[in-house]
Amino acid sequence: MTFGFAPSAATSITTPADSVSRLARMLEPSEWAAAGIPLLRNPREVVSGLHSRHHPVPSTAVVAVLDHEERLVASASFTPRATTVDGWEFRNALLAHLRRVIPHDLRRRTPVRTAVLLHCREGDERWTEEDGAWMWGLRDACTLHGLRCGAYITLTRGGWQVLGEGRGGRQPHSGSGPTPLSETTADPEPAPMRGGGAAEPLRRTAAR
């Protein structure tokens, strides 16, 4: 797959040493594509569902956890406070929100749930250093929370795109208005979860 490159929207003044450390916490498109990230069976449904629940605007990140049947188990949206493009900062933010919405799976030998990230940002669909930092942060947060690292999706004015897969669409986009959940997908049956609980229906899993 061919990737375009664009400058990041987030900029900061850094020293050479800071820049070296920051660049080490970033994944290039080729590294991400070679990482064996599981493909989404229905990315349009995932994107539309998360957009309907969180109504993201530029600079908003939405992290979601899917079960083995690609049903939404939990999700959270937030605007990162970091002023620098640094995977370590993004990792910490993602991990903090994951811990708030779902228990870790560190006791399992193999991850059974997958975390995906929807990042609503300015610019076009081309990969940026900020995307690379988010990819690094997502992969590291998943490892620390016992989850499988899933898709990284950008939402821009031109639509949405699953980076590394070449799949995308024009709707929704970063300027789209709220869409009723009933117009995206029906709620699935609750999925069983380890520990005796059950996954909440999709309308009640999102944490803002």
Buried (B, 14 or more C-beta within 10 A) or exposed (E): EEBEEBEBBBEEEBEEEEEEBBBEBBBBBEBBBEEEBEEBEEBBBBBBBBBBBBBBBBBBBBBBBBBEEBBBBBBBBBEBEBEBBBBBBBBBBBBEBBBEBBBEBEEEEEBEBBBBBBBBBEBEBBBBBBBBBBBBBBBBBBBBBBBBBBBBBBBBBBBBBBBBBEBBBEEBBBEBEEBEBEEBBEBBEBBEBEEEEEBBBBEEBBBE
